[in-house]
Amino acid sequence: MVFRAFQFLFSFIILQPMLMDVGSSYGTSRSVVDVGLRSKHHASSTFFSFALDWKRQNPKVGSDIDGNQVIDSRDLVYLLKGLVGGPAGTPEIAMVNIASGSFLMGNSDSPRDLAYSFSNEFPRHEVKITRRLEVGVYEISNRQYADFLNHALSEGLLRNSVGGPYTDGDVYHNGRRLMVVSNPFCDIGFNRVAFFVRVREKVDQSDHPAGFVTWDGSIAFCNWLSEMNDLVPCYNLVTGALVSPNSGGYRLPSEAEWEFFGRGPVSNPNRYAPYSFGDDPTLNLKSCDRSLILDEYMVWCGNNRGWSEAVGIRRPNPYGLHDIHGNVWEWCQDAWHANYIGAPTDGSAWEFPPSNFRVVRGGSWTYRPQQCRSASRDFNIPNTGDFFIGFRVVRNPPAR
């Protein structure tokens, strides 16, 4: 397999005009190497030195695989990624341990929270989280999601919109759309060889949160992450049902869990402030006026540079979780309900009666600070992705 890859590499460098024809003949050899998830197997420095030498020696090669208008070592990496056999190793996600506990969910009824509230934040009610959680420190990045897609591609699991083998456009599995790759604003593209992360305005988007991932695409990533770590998957991807929420596998948080870890621990003096870090009492939360306090912790309409920001740049909440407020909204497990009347009080997801929408929490870089508060909630269609919606993962580890 490695010999085949370097045969193809030769054709890439020497016989570049033939690249598009030759590439299709190697479609069955697609696999994945480490493109961002921390792995137990890392490429050697020798390989990357070789890649840099290739860049210097071939500055005019006309195969801009990653579409960044520059022929560079990234193009070689993406080429080899589609040809070298073998898995990337076990992907690891940085997680924080959070003990079980209780909290008051919903609008805090403080003057500021009430002034900027929405009707769907009521009634306030006590929720008891009965199991210990591990929560992703960061929102899932483009680099991580591209890794998942390339592995699924290598296994022949991806389909197009009509059920045929995937070659281009939006990504499907079991008839469910995973990602809206066809949208020109999607930061993940496909080049007939592999999925890659785009460069936007000369900025590599690899570490930015993965947008245009549907709710179905989020749970598919969770199952893949579970399988790669020898854990029992939580979802039936044919029906989309959460069948094993306490299996130890990765899943989306329930809305109650999200607000529980989003607000921070009982020791946090700002647990019931508008934000987990407190508030800027001088700021009109319906405006995009600048706020030095908010700027420290979140990407929002008052400080964004026209797009999302790399995960983890802003300060974390008291649990050590980054981008709880702003950057991108985060999918939750729950079906949408217009208020909390009848909501579960044990921290489980509220999925019945079913809804045509799924909950998102946290606000995004495009939204006003009113929508980025700890109590704020919204919804979206589960098979629709958008540039301002992403996700983070959680799991219930085995009892100690």
C-alpha atoms as one frame of an Amber mdcrd trajectory, in Angstrom:
protein
   0.000   0.000   0.000   2.799   2.415   0.871   4.521   1.539  -2.412   1.298
   2.365  -4.291   1.121   5.691  -2.482   4.607   6.687  -3.512   3.964   5.542
  -7.047   1.075   7.957  -7.064   3.187  10.608  -5.416   5.616  10.300  -8.328
   2.797  10.861 -10.786   1.657  13.851  -8.733   5.054  15.542  -8.929   6.268
  14.435 -12.367   3.072  13.666 -14.270   0.839  16.284 -12.705  -1.427  16.818
 -15.753  -2.587  13.218 -15.339  -3.515  13.681 -11.682  -7.270  13.887 -12.022
  -7.427  10.746 -14.199  -5.058   8.724 -12.038  -6.727   9.829  -8.803  -9.989
   8.110  -9.562  -8.216   4.755 -10.032  -7.074   4.888  -6.442 -10.504   5.515
  -4.957 -10.604   2.164  -3.178  -7.398   2.989  -1.303  -8.789   5.951   0.604
  -7.907   5.940   4.277  -7.013   8.477   6.926  -3.879   9.712   8.637  -3.638
  12.158  11.514  -5.131  15.466  10.367  -5.780  17.032  13.703  -7.183  14.742
  16.357  -4.469  13.988  18.848  -3.420  10.435  18.006  -1.316   7.730  19.590
   0.501   7.462  16.264   2.149  10.589  14.896   3.825  11.191  11.561   7.591
  11.474  11.869   9.433  14.755  11.538  11.273  13.168   8.596   8.038  13.010
   6.630   7.236  16.669   7.212  10.802  17.661   6.360  10.322  15.803   3.107
   7.069  17.641   2.525   8.754  21.004   3.029  11.562  20.006   0.654   8.924
  19.053  -1.897   7.351  22.482  -1.528  10.654  24.260  -2.120  11.582  22.087
  -5.079   8.194  22.223  -6.784   6.859  25.763  -6.363   4.834  25.701  -9.577
   3.160  22.324  -9.429  -0.404  22.931 -10.564  -2.316  20.778  -8.083  -3.794
  22.984  -5.383  -5.573  20.132  -3.617  -6.666  22.071  -0.538  -7.943  25.016
  -2.557  -5.963  27.693  -0.711  -4.500  29.207  -3.907  -1.008  28.097  -2.823
   0.799  24.903  -3.805   2.373  23.821  -0.540   3.088  20.906   1.772  -0.573
  20.776   2.815  -1.416  19.578  -0.696   1.058  16.712  -0.340  -0.331  15.817
   3.079  -3.906  15.715   1.739  -2.773  13.639  -1.226  -1.037  11.047   0.938
  -3.935  11.085   3.384  -6.149   9.599   0.693  -3.642   6.925  -0.291  -1.697
   5.600   2.685  -3.447   2.641   4.315  -4.013   2.160   8.048  -6.033   3.992
  10.681  -4.957   7.164  12.398  -4.789   5.548  15.822  -7.160   6.225  18.665
  -8.519   9.788  18.578  -8.480  11.535  21.933 -10.665  14.451  22.972  -9.711
  16.672  25.897 -12.378  16.158  28.546 -13.177  17.596  31.987 -14.609  15.498
  34.807 -17.722  17.042  36.347 -19.364  15.592  39.450 -23.086  15.025  39.720
 -25.149  17.684  41.459 -28.198  19.891  41.262 -28.944  23.389  40.003 -31.788
  25.705  39.103 -32.428  25.621  35.363 -33.890  28.514  33.421 -33.967  32.265
  33.799 -32.529  33.291  37.174 -35.206  35.980  37.733 -32.491  38.551  38.455
 -33.286  42.044  37.133 -30.754  41.781  34.301 -31.706  38.236  33.314 -35.395
  39.145  33.359 -34.821  42.309  31.336 -33.282  40.297  28.482 -35.268  37.076
  28.862 -37.261  35.083  26.347 -40.493  33.298  27.229 -38.956  29.876  26.541
 -36.625  30.238  29.578 -39.429  29.603  32.096 -40.481  28.217  34.499 -37.305
  27.988  36.537 -36.989  24.515  38.050 -34.556  22.353  39.981 -32.674  19.645
  38.083 -30.584  16.889  39.646 -27.766  15.515  37.505 -27.427  12.014  38.906
 -24.332  10.748  37.070 -20.793  12.026  36.757 -20.015  13.581  33.372 -16.996
  13.983  31.177 -17.416  17.059  28.975 -15.377  18.158  25.974 -13.152  21.124
  26.814 -13.603  22.498  23.294 -16.188  22.530  20.565 -15.389  19.937  17.890
 -13.124  21.499  15.283 -13.048  21.341  11.484  -9.850  19.326  11.685 -11.480
  16.731  13.921 -14.621  16.477  11.828 -12.607  16.093   8.610 -10.757  13.223
  10.287 -14.077  11.502  10.976 -15.310  12.035   7.402 -12.111  10.647   5.895
 -12.283   7.553   8.047 -15.941   6.995   7.095 -14.986   7.549   3.449 -12.245
   4.924   3.679 -14.791   2.445   5.044 -17.235   3.151   2.208 -19.895   4.471
   4.603 -20.634   7.835   3.006 -23.309   8.441   0.396 -24.590  11.244  -1.772
 -28.098  12.673  -1.665 -29.570   9.865  -3.801 -27.869   7.014  -1.971 -24.945
   6.436  -4.311 -21.279   6.271  -3.294 -20.022   9.643  -2.154 -18.139  11.661
  -4.767 -19.146  15.263  -4.083 -21.738  17.539  -2.493 -23.495  17.120   0.837
 -22.518  14.077   2.894 -25.110  11.427   3.800 -25.220   8.195   5.789 -28.287
   5.948   6.117 -30.272   8.573   4.215 -29.451  11.248   6.809 -27.458  14.325
   5.908 -24.324  14.724   8.008 -22.774  17.887   6.636 -23.693  20.611   4.148
 -20.427  20.522   2.194 -22.148  22.057  -0.840 -22.468  25.424   0.884 -19.587
  27.692  -0.218 -19.205  28.883   3.383 -18.545  25.365   4.682 -14.948  25.175
   5.909 -14.595  21.514   4.931 -14.313  20.611   1.273 -13.772  17.488  -0.830
 -11.277  17.120  -3.677 -12.059  13.650  -5.103  -9.330  12.210  -2.892 -10.127
  13.323   0.650 -11.941  15.847   2.784  -9.816  18.855   3.678 -10.099  22.027
   5.734 -10.183  25.272   3.793  -8.167  28.430   4.252 -10.340  31.529   4.626
  -8.849  34.984   4.151  -5.376  33.392   4.491  -6.360  31.846   7.847  -6.312
  28.062   8.224  -9.718  27.041   9.600  -8.557  23.691  11.013  -8.983  24.698
  14.652 -12.208  26.649  14.171 -15.423  24.945  15.316 -16.984  22.684  12.711
 -20.012  24.418  11.245 -22.589  23.117   8.765 -22.719  19.879  10.770 -26.294
  18.703  11.154 -27.672  17.171  14.348 -27.471  13.798  12.566 -23.875  14.558
  11.644 -23.095  15.301  15.277 -24.399  11.980  16.575 -22.602  10.107  13.773
 -19.340  11.710  14.936 -20.145  10.622  18.511 -20.601   6.995  17.442 -17.370
   7.046  15.454 -15.491   8.484  18.414 -16.921   5.767  20.647 -15.973   2.998
  18.241 -12.455   4.328  17.788 -12.028   4.253  21.576 -13.528   0.756  21.976
 -16.626   2.120  23.697 -20.242   1.108  23.129 -21.862   3.612  20.721 -24.822
   5.516  22.121 -26.884   5.925  18.936 -28.742   3.882  16.376 -27.763   5.778
  13.229 -30.565   4.223  11.183 -33.277   5.722  13.375 -31.258   8.480  15.047
 -32.366   7.210  18.451 -30.301   7.496  21.607 -30.361   3.833  22.645 -27.484
   3.586  25.151 -27.025   6.963  26.856 -25.134   5.473  29.824 -22.957   3.018
  27.902 -19.821   5.100  28.419 -19.779   6.119  24.769 -19.747   9.675  23.461
 -22.987  11.557  22.870 -24.517  15.001  22.773 -25.377  16.575  26.126 -28.962
  16.889  27.214 -30.096  20.494  27.429 -30.150  20.250  31.230 -26.608  18.866
  31.284 -25.468  21.651  28.989 -26.833  24.361  31.289 -25.473  22.526  34.351
 -21.874  22.511  33.116 -22.320  25.808  31.283 -23.156  27.736  34.461 -20.237
  26.268  36.402 -20.071  24.641  39.846 -21.917  25.608  43.001 -18.752  27.454
  44.112 -19.036  29.821  41.148 -20.333  33.187  42.451 -21.626  33.908  38.934
 -23.522  30.651  38.543 -26.824  32.492  38.185 -25.504  35.664  36.601 -26.332
  36.247  32.936 -23.041  34.534  32.030 -20.907  31.969  33.825 -18.236  34.660
  34.178 -20.595  37.375  35.424 -21.911  40.338  33.447 -21.108  43.768  32.064
 -23.821  45.849  33.755 -23.095  48.844  31.517 -23.781  46.909  28.319 -27.088
  46.827  26.470 -27.327  43.083  25.803 -29.403  43.695  22.685 -26.548  45.662
  21.126 -23.186  44.794  19.593 -21.397  47.548  21.494 -17.919  46.644  22.679
 -17.377  45.101  26.103 -13.923  44.282  27.480 -15.465  41.849  29.964 -17.353
  39.855  27.348 -14.370  39.954  24.997 -12.296  37.957  27.474 -14.650  34.990
  27.421 -16.570  34.852  24.177 -16.720  35.524  20.453 -19.883  37.477  19.707
 -21.233  40.202  17.422 -19.266  42.858  19.296 -15.799  41.442  18.638 -15.885
  38.902  15.801 -13.701  39.416  12.743 -16.355  38.296  10.300 -16.129  34.596
  11.121 -15.787  32.134  13.977 -12.584  31.921  15.981 -10.276  28.996  16.759
 -11.611  27.016  19.704 -10.089  27.724  23.087  -8.762  31.220  22.391 -11.021
  32.927  24.944 -10.959  32.268  28.672 -12.883  29.195  29.915 -15.763  28.991
  32.342 -15.086  27.834  35.944 -15.176  24.183  34.864 -12.435  24.842  32.311
 -14.781  24.680  29.305 -14.049  27.071  26.450 -16.575  28.804  24.179 -19.600
  27.999  26.329 -20.791  31.480  25.395 -20.529  32.493  21.746 -18.367  31.209
  18.868 -20.993  28.687  17.668 -24.288  27.412  19.015 -24.055  23.813  20.220
 -26.455  21.001  19.373 -28.121  19.260  22.327 -29.895  15.911  22.453 -33.335
  17.330  23.254 -36.307  17.903  21.011 -37.449  21.521  21.116 -40.156  22.573
  23.574 -41.382  26.147  23.820 -41.029  26.274  27.617 -40.051  24.088  30.583
 -43.529  22.995  31.628 -43.282  19.222  32.048 -39.489  19.129  31.574 -37.522
  16.238  33.145 -35.895  17.008  36.488 -33.275  14.229  36.431 -31.012  15.744
  33.751 -32.164  13.397  30.990 -32.945  14.608  27.486 -36.524  15.692  26.808
 -37.377  13.923  23.555 -41.103  13.248  23.905 -43.360  14.362  22.489 -41.102
  14.519  19.448 -40.513  17.753  17.584 -39.329  18.799  14.145 -36.531  20.738
  15.829 -33.561  20.084  18.135 -32.246  22.388  20.843 -29.105  24.509  20.439
 -27.431  26.402  23.280 -24.728  28.990  23.905 -25.134  31.615  21.194 -22.636
  32.331  18.446 -20.243  34.855  16.943 -23.067  36.342  14.851 -25.463  36.875
  17.751 -26.060  39.610  20.289 -25.039  38.968  23.899 -28.692  38.548  24.866
 -28.691  35.212  23.005 -25.357  34.150  24.526 -26.579  34.168  28.154 -26.514
  30.980  30.232 -30.336  30.768  30.169 -30.790  31.515  26.466 -31.957  28.703
  24.205 -32.890  28.221  20.564 -33.562  25.467  18.020 -32.816  24.323  14.492
 -33.948  21.647  12.025 -31.877  18.491  12.725 -30.971  17.734   9.103 -29.912
  21.325   8.457 -26.460  22.662   9.234 -25.438  26.289   9.474 -22.188  28.230
   9.743 -23.014  29.327  13.300 -23.956  25.901  14.739 -21.494  23.270  15.978
 -21.310  20.856  18.919 -19.272  19.428  21.786 -19.376  15.890  23.162 -19.990
  14.363  26.588 -19.919  10.874  28.068 -20.830   9.120  31.301 -17.680   7.312
  32.461 -18.016   4.046  34.385 -18.809   4.394  38.084 -15.708   4.474  40.249
